[in-house]
Amino acid sequence: MMENNGNKIPDVTVVSLNSSAYPSLLKSISNPPRKLYCRGDLSLLQMPAVAVVGARKASEYGKWAAYNMGKTLAEYGIVIISGMACGIDSWAHKGALAAGGKTIAVFGCGVDICYPKSNAGLMEDIIMKGLVISEFESGMHPSIITFPLRNRIISGLSLATVVVEAGLKSGSLITAERAAEQGRYVYAVPGNIDRVSSIGANKLIQDGASLIVSPDDVASDLGFIRGDIIEKRSLSLGEDEKLIFDAIRFSGELTVDELCAKTCLPPQDVNGLVTVLEMKGILETAMGRVFTAK
């Protein structure tokens, strides 16, 4: 084993198709890999997972969306799966790790090779706190052949695949296609129609992929309980934020005027706090006036 700041970096473990450690969801696809070369926590192969993939040349919006998708779903206890490529993949992994959650990186090369090299630090974090896997032996370098093969593993391990920004020739669309073939959910984050990186994701929606309004919707579709995560998020609220949240939670729906009356806060403060809580995924608005705890 290698050393990383006093911690041992796990060596490679081989999980064969007939092993009890082999993920059953992946085994069910038409052409499962005969072996998985793994570094990290093998137990993650048995946990519910969602793939978050997208463009390497991501916009700031795309990075934000991928990070928050990874972070929010990880808060539900969902493992985030991606390919550790630059752009969307990396930000999805980072979001999961920031939430203290788990993530799996699927490589199109051996698990001893960092690709891209700029993600060396991220790779070490994932190995120490998650899992890195590949169907390719150590020493195998990535190629135009290995990446499409890798994509079927990303979707095959996942209950659903979320595409965040993708051009028309993006590998992420191959992953989404594989997910559909495997009978899994396919989601896409809508993007600006003036961006090339949005064309693929928007076309997926046009062709029938589910449009994502909130990462919470993905978790809800998969049967994860929303109330538990809202309670967890509420623990980190400020005093006035918690005052607003509790008022709405116990009343169901309130207007701004009713919130002002219940909290004794001025309208400008209430409006500002509601906006912040919406951004945190605690509240939602309806008709621009009534606020409901998610």
C-alpha positions as CSV (number, residue, x, y, z in Angstrom):
1,M,0.0,0.0,0.0
2,M,1.0,3.6,-0.6
3,E,1.0,6.2,2.1
4,N,-1.1,9.4,1.9
5,N,-0.5,11.8,4.9
6,G,-0.1,8.9,7.2
7,N,-3.1,7.0,5.8
8,K,-2.7,3.8,3.7
9,I,-4.1,4.0,0.1
10,P,-5.8,0.7,-0.7
11,D,-4.2,-1.7,-3.1
12,V,-6.1,-3.1,-6.1
13,T,-8.8,-5.8,-5.3
14,V,-10.2,-7.9,-8.1
15,V,-14.0,-8.7,-7.9
16,S,-15.0,-11.4,-10.3
17,L,-18.5,-11.9,-11.9
18,N,-19.3,-14.9,-9.7
19,S,-18.1,-13.1,-6.4
20,S,-20.7,-12.2,-3.8
21,A,-19.1,-8.7,-3.8
22,Y,-20.1,-8.2,-7.5
23,P,-22.9,-5.7,-7.7
24,S,-26.2,-7.4,-8.7
25,L,-27.4,-4.4,-10.6
26,L,-24.4,-4.4,-12.9
27,K,-24.6,-8.2,-13.3
28,S,-28.1,-7.8,-14.8
29,I,-26.9,-5.8,-17.9
30,S,-26.4,-7.7,-21.2
31,N,-22.6,-7.6,-21.2
32,P,-21.3,-7.2,-17.6
33,P,-17.5,-7.0,-17.2
34,R,-16.1,-10.3,-16.1
35,K,-13.8,-8.6,-13.5
36,L,-13.8,-5.3,-11.7
37,Y,-10.5,-3.9,-10.5
38,C,-11.2,-1.8,-7.4
39,R,-9.4,0.5,-5.0
40,G,-11.4,1.7,-2.0
41,D,-14.5,0.7,-0.1
42,L,-16.0,-2.4,-1.8
43,S,-19.3,-2.1,0.2
44,L,-20.3,0.9,-2.0
45,L,-20.9,-1.6,-4.8
46,Q,-24.0,-2.8,-2.9
47,M,-25.4,0.6,-2.1
48,P,-28.1,2.5,-4.2
49,A,-26.3,4.8,-6.7
50,V,-27.1,7.5,-9.2
51,A,-24.8,8.5,-12.1
52,V,-24.1,12.2,-12.7
53,V,-22.3,12.8,-16.0
54,G,-21.7,15.6,-18.5
55,A,-19.5,17.8,-20.6
56,R,-15.8,18.2,-19.9
57,K,-15.9,21.8,-20.9
58,A,-18.6,22.8,-18.4
59,S,-20.0,26.3,-17.9
60,E,-20.2,27.8,-14.4
61,Y,-23.9,26.9,-14.3
62,G,-23.1,23.3,-15.2
63,K,-20.4,23.0,-12.5
64,W,-22.8,24.5,-10.0
65,A,-25.6,22.1,-11.1
66,A,-23.3,19.0,-11.0
67,Y,-21.9,19.9,-7.6
68,N,-25.3,20.5,-6.1
69,M,-26.7,17.3,-7.7
70,G,-23.9,15.3,-6.2
71,K,-24.1,17.0,-2.8
72,T,-27.9,16.8,-2.5
73,L,-28.2,13.1,-3.5
74,A,-25.3,12.2,-1.3
75,E,-27.1,13.7,1.6
76,Y,-29.8,11.1,1.0
77,G,-27.3,8.3,1.3
78,I,-27.1,7.8,-2.4
79,V,-23.7,6.9,-3.9
80,I,-22.7,9.3,-6.7
81,I,-21.1,7.6,-9.7
82,S,-19.2,9.3,-12.5
83,G,-16.1,9.0,-14.6
84,M,-13.8,11.5,-12.9
85,A,-13.3,13.4,-16.2
86,C,-12.8,17.2,-16.1
87,G,-15.9,19.3,-15.9
88,I,-19.2,17.9,-14.8
89,D,-17.9,14.5,-13.6
90,S,-15.3,16.1,-11.3
91,W,-17.8,18.5,-9.8
92,A,-20.4,15.7,-9.1
93,H,-17.7,13.8,-7.2
94,K,-16.7,16.9,-5.3
95,G,-20.3,17.6,-4.3
96,A,-20.7,14.1,-2.9
97,L,-17.5,14.4,-0.9
98,A,-18.4,17.8,0.4
99,A,-21.6,16.4,1.8
100,G,-19.6,13.7,3.6
101,G,-21.2,11.2,1.2
102,K,-19.8,8.4,-0.9
103,T,-18.8,8.4,-4.6
104,I,-17.5,5.9,-7.2
105,A,-15.3,6.8,-10.1
106,V,-15.4,4.4,-13.0
107,F,-12.2,4.6,-15.1
108,G,-11.5,4.0,-18.8
109,C,-8.0,2.9,-17.9
110,G,-6.3,0.9,-15.1
111,V,-7.1,2.0,-11.5
112,D,-3.4,2.8,-11.0
113,I,-3.5,5.5,-13.7
114,C,-4.9,9.0,-13.0
115,Y,-6.7,10.4,-16.0
116,P,-6.7,13.3,-16.3
117,K,-3.5,13.9,-14.4
118,S,-4.9,17.2,-13.0
119,N,-7.3,15.1,-10.9
120,A,-4.6,13.4,-8.9
121,G,-5.8,14.9,-5.6
122,L,-9.4,14.1,-6.4
123,M,-8.5,10.5,-7.2
124,E,-6.8,10.1,-3.8
125,D,-9.8,11.6,-2.0
126,I,-12.1,9.2,-3.8
127,I,-10.0,6.1,-3.1
128,M,-9.7,7.1,0.6
129,K,-13.4,8.0,1.0
130,G,-15.1,6.1,-1.8
131,L,-14.2,3.7,-4.5
132,V,-12.3,3.7,-7.9
133,I,-13.1,0.8,-10.3
134,S,-12.3,-0.3,-13.8
135,E,-12.7,-3.4,-15.9
136,F,-9.2,-2.8,-17.2
137,E,-6.1,-4.2,-15.6
138,S,-3.5,-2.0,-14.0
139,G,-1.2,-0.3,-16.5
140,M,-3.9,-0.1,-19.2
141,H,-4.0,3.4,-20.6
142,P,-7.2,5.1,-21.8
143,S,-8.2,5.2,-25.5
144,I,-11.2,6.0,-27.7
145,I,-12.2,2.4,-27.3
146,T,-12.1,2.1,-23.5
147,F,-14.3,5.1,-22.7
148,P,-17.5,3.9,-24.4
149,L,-17.0,0.6,-22.7
150,R,-16.6,2.4,-19.4
151,N,-19.9,4.3,-19.9
152,R,-22.0,1.1,-19.8
153,I,-20.6,0.4,-16.3
154,I,-21.4,3.9,-15.1
155,S,-25.1,3.4,-16.1
156,G,-25.1,-0.3,-15.2
157,L,-24.2,0.4,-11.6
158,S,-26.8,3.1,-11.2
159,L,-30.5,3.3,-10.6
160,A,-30.7,6.4,-12.7
161,T,-28.4,8.5,-14.9
162,V,-28.5,12.3,-14.7
163,V,-27.0,14.3,-17.6
164,V,-25.8,17.8,-16.8
165,E,-24.7,19.7,-20.0
166,A,-23.7,17.7,-23.0
167,G,-22.9,18.4,-26.7
168,L,-24.5,16.4,-29.4
169,K,-21.5,14.1,-29.7
170,S,-20.9,13.9,-25.9
171,G,-20.0,10.6,-24.3
172,S,-22.6,11.4,-21.7
173,L,-25.3,10.8,-24.3
174,I,-23.8,7.3,-24.8
175,T,-24.1,6.7,-21.0
176,A,-27.8,7.9,-21.1
177,E,-28.4,5.6,-24.1
178,R,-27.0,2.7,-22.2
179,A,-29.1,3.6,-19.2
180,A,-32.2,3.5,-21.3
181,E,-31.3,0.2,-22.8
182,Q,-30.7,-1.2,-19.3
183,G,-34.2,-0.1,-18.2
184,R,-32.9,2.6,-15.8
185,Y,-34.2,6.2,-15.3
186,V,-32.7,8.9,-17.4
187,Y,-32.8,12.6,-16.3
188,A,-31.4,15.7,-17.8
189,V,-30.8,19.2,-16.4
190,P,-32.1,21.9,-18.8
191,G,-29.7,24.5,-20.1
192,N,-29.6,27.7,-22.0
193,I,-30.5,27.2,-25.7
194,D,-27.7,29.5,-26.8
195,R,-25.0,27.1,-25.4
196,V,-23.5,24.3,-27.4
197,S,-23.0,22.3,-24.2
198,S,-26.8,22.4,-23.5
199,I,-27.9,20.9,-26.8
200,G,-27.4,17.3,-25.8
201,A,-29.2,17.6,-22.5
202,N,-32.0,19.6,-23.9
203,K,-32.5,17.1,-26.7
204,L,-32.6,14.3,-24.2
205,I,-35.6,16.1,-22.6
206,Q,-37.2,16.5,-26.0
207,D,-36.8,12.8,-26.6
208,G,-38.4,11.8,-23.3
209,A,-35.8,12.1,-20.5
210,S,-37.2,13.5,-17.3
211,L,-36.5,17.2,-16.8
212,I,-34.9,17.9,-13.4
213,V,-36.4,20.8,-11.4
214,S,-34.6,19.9,-8.2
215,P,-32.2,17.1,-7.2
216,D,-34.7,16.2,-4.5
217,D,-37.1,15.2,-7.2
218,V,-34.6,12.5,-8.4
219,A,-34.3,11.1,-4.9
220,S,-38.1,11.2,-4.4
221,D,-38.7,9.3,-7.7
222,L,-36.3,6.6,-6.4
223,G,-38.2,6.2,-3.2
224,F,-36.0,8.1,-0.8
225,I,-37.7,10.0,2.0
226,R,-37.6,13.7,1.7
227,G,-38.5,14.6,5.3
228,D,-35.3,13.1,6.8
229,I,-33.0,15.2,4.6
230,I,-34.9,18.4,5.3
231,E,-34.6,17.8,9.0
232,K,-30.8,17.3,8.5
233,R,-30.5,20.5,6.5
234,S,-32.5,22.5,9.1
235,L,-29.9,21.7,11.7
236,S,-27.5,24.1,10.0
237,L,-29.9,27.1,9.7
238,G,-29.3,30.4,11.3
239,E,-31.7,31.7,14.1
240,D,-34.0,33.8,11.8
241,E,-33.9,31.1,9.0
242,K,-35.0,28.5,11.6
243,L,-37.7,30.9,12.7
244,I,-39.1,31.1,9.2
245,F,-38.7,27.3,8.6
246,D,-40.5,26.3,11.8
247,A,-43.4,28.7,11.1
248,I,-44.0,27.2,7.7
249,R,-43.4,23.6,8.8
250,F,-46.0,23.8,11.5
251,S,-48.5,25.9,9.5
252,G,-48.2,24.2,6.1
253,E,-48.6,27.3,3.8
254,L,-48.2,30.9,4.7
255,T,-48.1,34.2,2.8
256,V,-45.4,36.8,3.5
257,D,-47.8,38.8,5.6
258,E,-48.7,35.8,7.7
259,L,-45.0,35.0,8.1
260,C,-44.3,38.6,9.2
261,A,-47.1,38.3,11.8
262,K,-45.9,34.9,13.1
263,T,-42.2,35.8,13.3
264,C,-42.4,39.5,14.0
265,L,-39.9,40.1,11.2
266,P,-40.2,42.9,8.7
267,P,-41.3,42.0,5.1
268,Q,-37.9,42.8,3.6
269,D,-36.2,40.4,6.0
270,V,-38.8,37.7,5.4
271,N,-38.5,37.9,1.6
272,G,-34.7,37.7,1.8
273,L,-34.8,34.7,4.2
274,V,-37.3,32.9,2.0
275,T,-35.0,33.3,-1.0
276,V,-32.1,32.0,0.9
277,L,-34.1,29.0,2.2
278,E,-35.3,28.2,-1.4
279,M,-31.6,28.2,-2.5
280,K,-30.8,25.8,0.3
281,G,-33.6,23.5,-0.8
282,I,-35.7,23.9,2.4
283,L,-38.7,25.8,0.9
284,E,-40.5,26.1,-2.4
285,T,-42.9,28.8,-3.6
286,A,-46.2,28.6,-5.4
287,M,-47.9,31.4,-7.2
288,G,-45.2,33.7,-5.9
289,R,-46.9,34.2,-2.6
290,V,-47.3,30.9,-0.6
291,F,-44.3,29.1,0.8
292,T,-44.4,25.4,1.7
293,A,-41.8,23.3,3.5
294,K,-40.5,20.7,1.1
